[in-house]
Amino acid sequence: MKIALIGATGLVGSVMLNVLEKSKLQVDELIAVASERSLGKTIIFKQKEHTVIGLEEALGKKLDIAIFSAGGQTSKEWTQKFADKGTFVIDNSSAWRMDKNIPLLVPEINGYVLNKDSKIIANPNCSTIQLVMALAPLHREYIIERLVISTYQSVTGSGEKAVRQMQDERICRLQAQMFYPHPIDLNLIPHGGDFLANGYTTEEEKLVHETHKIFDDYSLRISATVVRVPVFGGHSESVNIEFKKEFDLGKVRELLENFPGIVVQDDPQNNLYPMPKYAEGKDAVFVGRIRRDFSQPKTLNMWVVSDNLRKGAATNSIQIAEYLVDHKLV
């Protein structure tokens, strides 16, 4: 099994290496790939040094799987070249997510769509992954009609430059390197991605369109607001769900508890509820504050938290690779 990680020296790439090392995949040869400025650097994988090489050299390696985490422009330019060589490509960027011919995959939900011809597979946006994980068992049982989502997204979702800005601000560095248009520490910024003509942002649109595609249900009515918050650890989401069918709160908890990858933390009397501080470094999606919305029939509120660098990026990508191997597609 020859696996390449493109973007091995980046923020998500480093988490990807950690998850890959602990996964059940039998990696006989790891090829670490990055941009020109990182060529010749070394990374550690399974206690061995691996020298970082470029994309052109990696293309000639006859890879089984290539995992891309190097941005949309790189993915657009290179993923098809690897796929043409017979390599399964798992792409962590937004480049292919809305292409009707490319699967947008969360293995626990729609892994069944993969086949031997699925050479390029898109990993959804981090906030979408944790959302659909929490929704999937409930949608199957009660049929979701409308969602109102407010996200509270960690600076880690914006990459190393955003993290550096917050760290600079926290130590009161006089010349903090700005990534966001405003200070982020001790602040909230209701701005994720780029603003569109309709007043929403690209991050908000992703939650709508990617959820539709993953569930293969374009009848869902979805409204989203994305807020960047000064925390590490993960993204949090307040989710209001209107169902077609009446639900039972006990059954809702049971459905969530029995869904793979979900951990229910819902004991508010003892101050138990999901928080990003405690989700950091974990692969699960945590769900709590499960309660009925008394202002609207057949409507539920819940709070969803997950480490955006784990299940929201690295873990989901590695799980896709595991699915390919488990189902003998690679």
Stockholm file with secondary structure:
# STOCKHOLM 1.0

chainA/1-330         MKIALIGATGLVGSVMLNVLEKSKLQVDELIAVASERSLGKTIIFKQKEHTVIGLEEALGKKLDIAIFSAGGQTSKEWTQKFADKGTFVIDNSSAWRMDKNIPLLVPEINGYVLNKDSKIIANPNCSTIQLVMALAPLHREYIIERLVISTYQSVTGSGEKAVRQMQDERICRLQAQMFYPHPIDLNLIPHGGDFLANGYTTEEEKLVHETHKIFDDYSLRISATVVRVPVFGGHSESVNIEFKKEFDLGKVRELLENFPGIVVQDDPQNNLYPMPKYAEGKDAVFVGRIRRDFSQPKTLNMWVVSDNLRKGAATNSIQIAEYLVDHKLV
#=GR chainA/1-330 SS CEEEEETTTSHHHHHHHHHHHHSSCCCSEEEEECCGGGTTCEEEETTEEEECBCHHHHHTSCCSEEEECSCHHHHHHHHHHHHHTTCEEEECSSSSTTCTTSCBCCHHHHGGGCCTTCCEEECCCHHHHHHHHHHHHHHHHHCEEEEEEEEEECGGGGCHHHHHHHHHHHTTCTTCCCCSSSCCTTCCBCCCSCBCTTSCBHHHHHHHHHHHHHHTCTTCEEEEEEEECSCSSCEEEEEEEEESSCCCHHHHHHHHHTSTTEEECCBGGGTBCCCHHHHTTCCSEEEEEEEECTTSTTEEEEEEEECTTIIIIIHHHHHHHHHHHHTTCC
#=GC SS_cons         CEEEEETTTSHHHHHHHHHHHHSSCCCSEEEEECCGGGTTCEEEETTEEEECBCHHHHHTSCCSEEEECSCHHHHHHHHHHHHHTTCEEEECSSSSTTCTTSCBCCHHHHGGGCCTTCCEEECCCHHHHHHHHHHHHHHHHHCEEEEEEEEEECGGGGCHHHHHHHHHHHTTCTTCCCCSSSCCTTCCBCCCSCBCTTSCBHHHHHHHHHHHHHHTCTTCEEEEEEEECSCSSCEEEEEEEEESSCCCHHHHHHHHHTSTTEEECCBGGGTBCCCHHHHTTCCSEEEEEEEECTTSTTEEEEEEEECTTIIIIIHHHHHHHHHHHHTTCC
//
